[in-house]
Amino acid sequence: MKVNPIEMQKSLGGVNYPASKKQIIEKAESNGAGQEVREALKSLPEKEYDSPASVNKEVGR
């Protein structure tokens, strides 16, 4: 899924890592994430993510 990396980073601001998929989605929504970013995050596998880079890597698959 193609997501603007800058939008993704803005959406992930303030996430305390390691974080679960649910925590990441909730924080992104509270940060005003756009539809594309929200859909990308909802498609992530259920696991703990240890950094914004690990989230981006998984979204980029």
Backbone as XML, in Angstrom:
<?xml version="1.0"?>
<chain id="A" units="angstrom">
  <residue number="1" name="MET">
    <atom name="N" x="0.853" y="-1.184" z="0.000"/>
    <atom name="CA" x="0.000" y="0.000" z="0.000"/>
    <atom name="C" x="0.894" y="1.242" z="0.000"/>
  </residue>
  <residue number="2" name="LYS">
    <atom name="N" x="0.607" y="2.164" z="-0.896"/>
    <atom name="CA" x="1.396" y="3.385" z="-0.994"/>
    <atom name="C" x="0.811" y="4.455" z="-0.078"/>
  </residue>
  <residue number="3" name="VAL">
    <atom name="N" x="1.604" y="4.870" z="0.896"/>
    <atom name="CA" x="1.186" y="5.918" z="1.829"/>
    <atom name="C" x="2.300" y="6.957" z="1.874"/>
  </residue>
  <residue number="4" name="ASN">
    <atom name="N" x="1.918" y="8.219" z="1.922"/>
    <atom name="CA" x="2.895" y="9.297" z="2.024"/>
    <atom name="C" x="3.675" y="9.129" z="3.339"/>
  </residue>
  <residue number="5" name="PRO">
    <atom name="N" x="5.003" y="8.933" z="3.254"/>
    <atom name="CA" x="5.787" y="8.693" z="4.471"/>
    <atom name="C" x="5.755" y="9.862" z="5.455"/>
  </residue>
  <residue number="6" name="ILE">
    <atom name="N" x="5.627" y="11.077" z="4.955"/>
    <atom name="CA" x="5.564" y="12.239" z="5.847"/>
    <atom name="C" x="4.251" y="12.228" z="6.630"/>
  </residue>
  <residue number="7" name="GLU">
    <atom name="N" x="3.159" y="11.921" z="5.936"/>
    <atom name="CA" x="1.857" y="11.815" z="6.613"/>
    <atom name="C" x="1.896" y="10.707" z="7.662"/>
  </residue>
  <residue number="8" name="MET">
    <atom name="N" x="2.545" y="9.592" z="7.311"/>
    <atom name="CA" x="2.643" y="8.474" z="8.255"/>
    <atom name="C" x="3.415" y="8.906" z="9.496"/>
  </residue>
  <residue number="9" name="GLN">
    <atom name="N" x="4.534" y="9.590" z="9.330"/>
    <atom name="CA" x="5.329" y="10.017" z="10.477"/>
    <atom name="C" x="4.563" y="11.000" z="11.359"/>
  </residue>
  <residue number="10" name="LYS">
    <atom name="N" x="3.822" y="11.928" z="10.742"/>
    <atom name="CA" x="2.996" y="12.866" z="11.520"/>
    <atom name="C" x="1.968" y="12.099" z="12.345"/>
  </residue>
  <residue number="11" name="SER">
    <atom name="N" x="1.377" y="11.095" z="11.734"/>
    <atom name="CA" x="0.335" y="10.310" z="12.402"/>
    <atom name="C" x="0.879" y="9.511" z="13.574"/>
  </residue>
  <residue number="12" name="LEU">
    <atom name="N" x="2.154" y="9.127" z="13.497"/>
    <atom name="CA" x="2.757" y="8.299" z="14.540"/>
    <atom name="C" x="3.400" y="9.118" z="15.652"/>
  </residue>
  <residue number="13" name="GLY">
    <atom name="N" x="3.325" y="10.442" z="15.564"/>
    <atom name="CA" x="3.917" y="11.302" z="16.584"/>
    <atom name="C" x="3.327" y="11.039" z="17.962"/>
  </residue>
  <residue number="14" name="GLY">
    <atom name="N" x="4.191" y="10.832" z="18.935"/>
    <atom name="CA" x="3.735" y="10.644" z="20.313"/>
    <atom name="C" x="3.442" y="9.212" z="20.700"/>
  </residue>
  <residue number="15" name="VAL">
    <atom name="N" x="3.649" y="8.263" z="19.786"/>
    <atom name="CA" x="3.445" y="6.854" z="20.131"/>
    <atom name="C" x="4.580" y="6.421" z="21.040"/>
  </residue>
  <residue number="16" name="ASN">
    <atom name="N" x="4.243" y="5.746" z="22.136"/>
    <atom name="CA" x="5.264" y="5.217" z="23.048"/>
    <atom name="C" x="5.574" y="3.783" z="22.639"/>
  </residue>
  <residue number="17" name="TYR">
    <atom name="N" x="6.789" y="3.574" z="22.133"/>
    <atom name="CA" x="7.202" y="2.242" z="21.682"/>
    <atom name="C" x="7.879" y="1.485" z="22.800"/>
  </residue>
  <residue number="18" name="PRO">
    <atom name="N" x="7.761" y="0.153" z="22.827"/>
    <atom name="CA" x="7.007" y="-0.677" z="21.892"/>
    <atom name="C" x="5.511" y="-0.435" z="22.032"/>
  </residue>
  <residue number="19" name="ALA">
    <atom name="N" x="4.804" y="-0.585" z="20.906"/>
    <atom name="CA" x="3.367" y="-0.320" z="20.885"/>
    <atom name="C" x="2.647" y="-1.396" z="20.075"/>
  </residue>
  <residue number="20" name="SER">
    <atom name="N" x="1.447" y="-1.703" z="20.494"/>
    <atom name="CA" x="0.631" y="-2.674" z="19.773"/>
    <atom name="C" x="-0.040" y="-1.986" z="18.583"/>
  </residue>
  <residue number="21" name="LYS">
    <atom name="N" x="-0.537" y="-2.788" z="17.679"/>
    <atom name="CA" x="-1.271" y="-2.267" z="16.527"/>
    <atom name="C" x="-2.403" y="-1.359" z="16.997"/>
  </residue>
  <residue number="22" name="LYS">
    <atom name="N" x="-3.139" y="-1.806" z="18.014"/>
    <atom name="CA" x="-4.271" y="-1.032" z="18.545"/>
    <atom name="C" x="-3.817" y="0.337" z="19.071"/>
  </residue>
  <residue number="23" name="GLN">
    <atom name="N" x="-2.722" y="0.363" z="19.827"/>
    <atom name="CA" x="-2.207" y="1.625" z="20.366"/>
    <atom name="C" x="-1.776" y="2.567" z="19.238"/>
  </residue>
  <residue number="24" name="ILE">
    <atom name="N" x="-1.146" y="2.005" z="18.219"/>
    <atom name="CA" x="-0.681" y="2.810" z="17.088"/>
    <atom name="C" x="-1.870" y="3.425" z="16.353"/>
  </residue>
  <residue number="25" name="ILE">
    <atom name="N" x="-2.903" y="2.628" z="16.097"/>
    <atom name="CA" x="-4.090" y="3.122" z="15.394"/>
    <atom name="C" x="-4.778" y="4.205" z="16.213"/>
  </residue>
  <residue number="26" name="GLU">
    <atom name="N" x="-4.935" y="3.975" z="17.515"/>
    <atom name="CA" x="-5.602" y="4.968" z="18.374"/>
    <atom name="C" x="-4.840" y="6.291" z="18.374"/>
  </residue>
  <residue number="27" name="LYS">
    <atom name="N" x="-3.510" y="6.234" z="18.463"/>
    <atom name="CA" x="-2.715" y="7.462" z="18.485"/>
    <atom name="C" x="-2.799" y="8.174" z="17.139"/>
  </residue>
  <residue number="28" name="ALA">
    <atom name="N" x="-2.729" y="7.408" z="16.054"/>
    <atom name="CA" x="-2.815" y="8.006" z="14.717"/>
    <atom name="C" x="-4.155" y="8.712" z="14.540"/>
  </residue>
  <residue number="29" name="GLU">
    <atom name="N" x="-5.240" y="8.081" z="15.003"/>
    <atom name="CA" x="-6.561" y="8.708" z="14.893"/>
    <atom name="C" x="-6.639" y="9.973" z="15.725"/>
  </residue>
  <residue number="30" name="SER">
    <atom name="N" x="-6.046" y="9.951" z="16.921"/>
    <atom name="CA" x="-6.074" y="11.166" z="17.753"/>
    <atom name="C" x="-5.186" y="12.258" z="17.168"/>
  </residue>
  <residue number="31" name="ASN">
    <atom name="N" x="-4.219" y="11.870" z="16.319"/>
    <atom name="CA" x="-3.355" y="12.846" z="15.641"/>
    <atom name="C" x="-3.975" y="13.333" z="14.331"/>
  </residue>
  <residue number="32" name="GLY">
    <atom name="N" x="-5.175" y="12.857" z="14.020"/>
    <atom name="CA" x="-5.856" y="13.315" z="12.815"/>
    <atom name="C" x="-5.384" y="12.645" z="11.534"/>
  </residue>
  <residue number="33" name="ALA">
    <atom name="N" x="-4.984" y="11.387" z="11.627"/>
    <atom name="CA" x="-4.503" y="10.652" z="10.444"/>
    <atom name="C" x="-5.564" y="10.625" z="9.352"/>
  </residue>
  <residue number="34" name="GLY">
    <atom name="N" x="-5.103" y="10.758" z="8.120"/>
    <atom name="CA" x="-6.002" y="10.692" z="6.974"/>
    <atom name="C" x="-6.472" y="9.266" z="6.699"/>
  </residue>
  <residue number="35" name="GLN">
    <atom name="N" x="-7.428" y="9.151" z="5.805"/>
    <atom name="CA" x="-8.023" y="7.866" z="5.454"/>
    <atom name="C" x="-6.974" y="6.844" z="4.991"/>
  </residue>
  <residue number="36" name="GLU">
    <atom name="N" x="-6.060" y="7.267" z="4.113"/>
    <atom name="CA" x="-5.037" y="6.357" z="3.590"/>
    <atom name="C" x="-4.162" y="5.793" z="4.700"/>
  </residue>
  <residue number="37" name="VAL">
    <atom name="N" x="-3.739" y="6.649" z="5.601"/>
    <atom name="CA" x="-2.876" y="6.229" z="6.705"/>
    <atom name="C" x="-3.642" y="5.292" z="7.627"/>
  </residue>
  <residue number="38" name="ARG">
    <atom name="N" x="-4.877" y="5.627" z="7.955"/>
    <atom name="CA" x="-5.681" y="4.769" z="8.834"/>
    <atom name="C" x="-5.874" y="3.386" z="8.223"/>
  </residue>
  <residue number="39" name="GLU">
    <atom name="N" x="-6.185" y="3.331" z="6.935"/>
    <atom name="CA" x="-6.379" y="2.037" z="6.275"/>
    <atom name="C" x="-5.090" y="1.219" z="6.275"/>
  </residue>
  <residue number="40" name="ALA">
    <atom name="N" x="-3.964" y="1.879" z="6.032"/>
    <atom name="CA" x="-2.673" y="1.182" z="6.036"/>
    <atom name="C" x="-2.384" y="0.600" z="7.415"/>
  </residue>
  <residue number="41" name="LEU">
    <atom name="N" x="-2.637" y="1.383" z="8.455"/>
    <atom name="CA" x="-2.370" y="0.906" z="9.815"/>
    <atom name="C" x="-3.308" y="-0.236" z="10.195"/>
  </residue>
  <residue number="42" name="LYS">
    <atom name="N" x="-4.548" y="-0.168" z="9.748"/>
    <atom name="CA" x="-5.501" y="-1.236" z="10.067"/>
    <atom name="C" x="-5.143" y="-2.549" z="9.380"/>
  </residue>
  <residue number="43" name="SER">
    <atom name="N" x="-4.351" y="-2.474" z="8.302"/>
    <atom name="CA" x="-3.945" y="-3.693" z="7.598"/>
    <atom name="C" x="-2.678" y="-4.320" z="8.188"/>
  </residue>
  <residue number="44" name="LEU">
    <atom name="N" x="-2.091" y="-3.680" z="9.200"/>
    <atom name="CA" x="-0.877" y="-4.213" z="9.821"/>
    <atom name="C" x="-1.164" y="-5.536" z="10.539"/>
  </residue>
  <residue number="45" name="PRO">
    <atom name="N" x="-0.165" y="-6.423" z="10.574"/>
    <atom name="CA" x="-0.315" y="-7.643" z="11.386"/>
    <atom name="C" x="-0.400" y="-7.283" z="12.871"/>
  </residue>
  <residue number="46" name="GLU">
    <atom name="N" x="-1.113" y="-8.125" z="13.631"/>
    <atom name="CA" x="-1.234" y="-7.929" z="15.086"/>
    <atom name="C" x="0.077" y="-8.330" z="15.742"/>
  </residue>
  <residue number="47" name="LYS">
    <atom name="N" x="0.859" y="-7.343" z="16.157"/>
    <atom name="CA" x="2.099" y="-7.602" z="16.890"/>
    <atom name="C" x="2.568" y="-6.310" z="17.528"/>
  </residue>
  <residue number="48" name="GLU">
    <atom name="N" x="3.640" y="-6.410" z="18.307"/>
    <atom name="CA" x="4.240" y="-5.221" z="18.906"/>
    <atom name="C" x="5.213" y="-4.604" z="17.910"/>
  </residue>
  <residue number="49" name="TYR">
    <atom name="N" x="5.202" y="-3.296" z="17.811"/>
    <atom name="CA" x="6.131" y="-2.571" z="16.947"/>
    <atom name="C" x="7.071" y="-1.780" z="17.838"/>
  </residue>
  <residue number="50" name="ASP">
    <atom name="N" x="8.372" y="-1.844" z="17.527"/>
    <atom name="CA" x="9.341" y="-1.211" z="18.426"/>
    <atom name="C" x="9.801" y="0.169" z="17.996"/>
  </residue>
  <residue number="51" name="SER">
    <atom name="N" x="9.356" y="0.629" z="16.805"/>
    <atom name="CA" x="9.756" y="1.962" z="16.349"/>
    <atom name="C" x="8.881" y="2.385" z="15.175"/>
  </residue>
  <residue number="52" name="PRO">
    <atom name="N" x="8.882" y="3.693" z="14.859"/>
    <atom name="CA" x="8.154" y="4.135" z="13.666"/>
    <atom name="C" x="8.690" y="3.453" z="12.402"/>
  </residue>
  <residue number="53" name="ALA">
    <atom name="N" x="9.994" y="3.181" z="12.381"/>
    <atom name="CA" x="10.593" y="2.528" z="11.210"/>
    <atom name="C" x="10.013" y="1.131" z="11.003"/>
  </residue>
  <residue number="54" name="SER">
    <atom name="N" x="9.753" y="0.413" z="12.096"/>
    <atom name="CA" x="9.190" y="-0.936" z="11.948"/>
    <atom name="C" x="7.757" y="-0.872" z="11.426"/>
  </residue>
  <residue number="55" name="VAL">
    <atom name="N" x="7.024" y="0.171" z="11.804"/>
    <atom name="CA" x="5.664" y="0.359" z="11.278"/>
    <atom name="C" x="5.745" y="0.670" z="9.783"/>
  </residue>
  <residue number="56" name="ASN">
    <atom name="N" x="6.618" y="1.593" z="9.404"/>
    <atom name="CA" x="6.771" y="1.958" z="7.994"/>
    <atom name="C" x="7.190" y="0.766" z="7.147"/>
  </residue>
  <residue number="57" name="LYS">
    <atom name="N" x="8.089" y="-0.041" z="7.674"/>
    <atom name="CA" x="8.575" y="-1.216" z="6.945"/>
    <atom name="C" x="7.415" y="-2.173" z="6.662"/>
  </residue>
  <residue number="58" name="GLU">
    <atom name="N" x="6.579" y="-2.382" z="7.664"/>
    <atom name="CA" x="5.450" y="-3.306" z="7.513"/>
    <atom name="C" x="4.410" y="-2.730" z="6.549"/>
  </residue>
  <residue number="59" name="VAL">
    <atom name="N" x="4.159" y="-1.441" z="6.614"/>
    <atom name="CA" x="3.198" y="-0.794" z="5.707"/>
    <atom name="C" x="3.698" y="-0.886" z="4.255"/>
  </residue>
  <residue number="60" name="GLY">
    <atom name="N" x="5.013" y="-0.804" z="4.087"/>
    <atom name="CA" x="5.589" y="-0.813" z="2.743"/>
    <atom name="C" x="5.598" y="-2.165" z="2.056"/>
  </residue>
  <residue number="61" name="ARG">
    <atom name="N" x="5.208" y="-3.220" z="2.751"/>
    <atom name="CA" x="5.217" y="-4.567" z="2.160"/>
    <atom name="C" x="4.110" y="-4.761" z="1.163"/>
  </residue>
</chain>
